[in-house]
Each structure stands twice: as C-alpha cells, then as structure tokens.
Amino acid sequence: MENGTGTEDGSLEDFWATEDPIFSRKELLDIDLVPNEDRIIGRDSEIKNVASSIHPAVKGQSPRNTLIYGKTGTGKSLVAKHVTRSAQQYSVENGTELGRAYVDCTQTKTETRVVINLAQTLNDPEETGISIPVTGLSTDVYYERFWSILDQRYDVAIIILDEIDKLQDSEILMQLSRAGEAGKLDSCNVGIIAISNKISFKESLDERILSSLQDREFVFPPYDANQLREIMSNREDAFRDGVLLDDVIPLSAAFAAQEHGDARKALDILRNAGELAKDGDAEEVTEEHVRNARERADIDRFSQLLEGQPTQIKASVYALSILAEQHSDREEFATREIYEMYQTITSDSALGIETLSQRRMSDKLDEQVFLDILGRTERVGRGYSSGVTNYYYLLEDPSVVQAVIRNDTRFSELNRT
C-alpha cells in the first residue's frame, strides 16, 4: 500500500538507487547532442564544406555566410554546431576571441527576440557592464547593446540561425550581414550560418539581403539505410550490454529510411523502443517494441506540431485526413473537396464549431503548409478553368493525424464521416 511516498513500502530511497535495466547512457539518443566527430556518420564532405566557409574566423578574419538546406534529420544542425564548436576551440591557439551562438527560430520568431537571445548568449555583464533585459527596450536599443557586446568581447562571432524560414521577417539577416559595412561594428567580424528545410528559402529574400549575404550554399542529402544503421550502432552504448536484439537497429533504420532518411526519426524510434521495453519490465528490446515505438514516434512528433493550434485548424486538417483515408489511391485534394468535408464535420452540433467560408478555411490550410503540417501544390487550369487551384496533401499518415486530433476532447466523440 502506498503511504504518500510513491512506493508500497513507503520509501523512495530504494527506487532512486535502482539502476536503469535498459539504458546506460540515454543522452546519446538525444538528436540535439553534439557528439565527438567519430560519432558523426556520413557527413564528412558536409563538415569540410562548412568548415571551409568559416575557416577565416579562426584567425580573426571575416567568415563566409553559409546557407544549409536539407530535409529534417539530415544532420544540418549537428554539423553546424560541431564545426563552430571545433572552430571556437582551435581559435584559442591563434589568440582569436571567437564567439558562437545558436538560435532555434521555431521558438524565437521575431527580430527583437532573436537580438535579445543573441545578446544574452554572447554577453558577460561583469565584463561589459551591459544588461540585456527580457523586455522594456526598443529593438534599436537592443541592437546597440548587442553591437557593443560583440566589439568589446570578440574578434569574430558566428551565429547559427536554425530553421530560419520560421522567422516572421528577414530583417535580422540584413542587420547581421551589413553590420560592419554600415558602421555598426568597429572590430568584430560576423558570420551567419542559416539553416532551412526549404530549398526555396532564398526566393523569399529581397535583393538587398541577397546582395549583402554573399553566401555559400550547401544541400545535405538524406541518410540511406546503411548510414542510419551506422549512426545507431555508434550510439548503441546508450543501452546496457546485451539488451538490444540483433534485429532492433536494422529495423529502426529501415523505418527511418522510409521517412526520407531522417536520423532524428531513427533515434526517436530507438529511444522509444527502449522506453517501451522498460515500461513493460522487459529484459530485452525486441522487434515488437520497435514497431510500437515507430507509431508512438509518429504521434508524438505530430502532436508537437499541432500543439496549441486552434479548433478551426484541427477541423480543416481532420477533413483532409478523412479524404486521404477514404481515397487511399490519391495524395492531393482540391480546396473545394476539403471544404465539403469540413462543412460536414463542423455541422456536427456536438462540436460547436462555426463553419467558416471556403476562403477562410483555405487560409487555415495555408498556415499549416507554412508550419510543415501539410503540403501544397498549385495547378493552372485550362480554358474556362484557367485559374490557379490549390491542392493539399498530408505529410503524415491519416491514422496518425486523426489519433492526434482526437486527443482534443472536442473531437474525441466525433463520428467518422
């Protein structure tokens, strides 16, 4: 019987003292971990390319700005972090003060928030005498303090802007790339490493930014199944000896290879498989754990994408998922088709959802394209139908989409159309 301490005998001390029966170094399965170079698989040429771009920085000179493209889980952030960390360590031997900062633009989306983040990361108030409050200053003042920090502390600063396409605007690129030319900085050189999943990102930039960036571009290809196996094998010591059955890593790699060579997905599956084995008091991680983990990883990832989204958006995405389930031979559906299904869903009185116009519903779908929840293509009609029609498609299996949306209590009792 529990008596408030969480265990039957009333003591948590024995529980805390027990060793994890499955994992020994679970942190090795964290995709955000920057491991030693011998654990970075299949990215030798990408490491050399990025290092070549920023090489002048280790001697205090201006590095080249760099744009890195590639699908999710292709090692973009890992390589950028690894190379800049190595450059920072080596620069000490050259007497160069090299600062490095990383910003996740999915979390920090406005120009002001990015500047605050960078200034706080690169600042040492005791050395500079500069404070960076979270609020209360204008963007211009934050910039002034940021430039002062860079000039006081660094010869070179390398700034990684991850998922840069998620920023609300690109003004930060203009400011950073032109800081020296515009007289904002006296002595510090700034280099930018911008990372995007969208290879068309540069098309959204105006000519002023493009001319000031003068960047190098690299595309990271997906990992193949052999590379994914090697990536996971190199992190096998995250588990205790003898825990993983022989088919666990090959199967995890095969599933991830089907998802465009996504190493993040591979490590998620492997970690989740171990957690399922642990939760079930199993002594080994099996193929069944991997299969169940794959489904859980899909749901967890999509849940994060849809987290906090309004009910109207969930209704629109749910409508598309029903169409995709009903018409498994098709991938894309026109706005009109989706709207008809959306009308059927929102007419359910139990939901209590207002039925928007087709145009407004289409706007909701476009928001999800921007967030990588949906995909979209445009088709130009012929003759009398010469206008442009948008077609939308799911980036996840319909069953996963529906499982996530049904976690919202408002949708839990919705009858399948």
C-alpha angles and dihedrals in degrees: 000000000000116000101188100288096089099247133083096245093047097246129105093186094086090047093053091047095055118103122236105259094207110030129052101170105011092169089075088073092059108109090209092060112108102215130193114287093256088065093054105094131198097359104095095120092043091052091051092047095052091042089052090055095053097032095109089060094073088064094046095260128127114279123217117259110246135203117200121194132185144118122282114288098022096120099259097135093037093056094044092051093044095049095046092047090051091047091051092051093047094045090068089068089056094049090247122144102219120180125194131192134181126206125187102211093197086069100030106044108157129075093238094050091050092052091048091049093049094045093049092047095050098036131096105189093197090057100038102028087224123131124203109201118197091236140002104072133090119249090250091056092048089053092049091053092045093053090048091052092052094049093047097046112025146049090196134011122196115199123197114204105190120201088003092176087074092068116110090231139356100239091114089063091054092048096047097042094048099037095108096039091048093052095247091124126044104188112358121093118212128209126187128210107190118190126197139168088210116080089195092061095110090058088070093057122093122236095258092061094043092052093049096045097059087181138177117231130213130180118209112212122218118267117255123228093264092053091047090052090051092048091054094041088055089057097041089112086074082084131059118261114280095009098109117072115222096255097050100084096040091050093047089050092049092053092048092047088058087057094063095279096298111178090187089058091047093054091043090055093047094048093045091049089055092048092050090051091049094047089051092050090241120160094214138036108240140188089261090057089052093051092049091045092054091058092046092049091053092051094044093050094047091045089058091051094050095039110127095004115145121257093250091059092049090050091052094048091044090054090054091048091054091052091048090051094048094046104040090165091066132063104185131054131191121242091248093057093048091048092054090054090043090055090053091051097046091047088069102107092208090069096052092208122151114236108237125207118269091252093053092046089051089054088055090052091050090054089057091051088057090051093049093244092116137020126225137199130184126222127191114218126219133237112350089358095057094132125105117266122197119223120195131201137184121253090202136048112279092235091056092048092050093046091054096046092046088060084074103090090223090063099035095094097038112132115233110253 
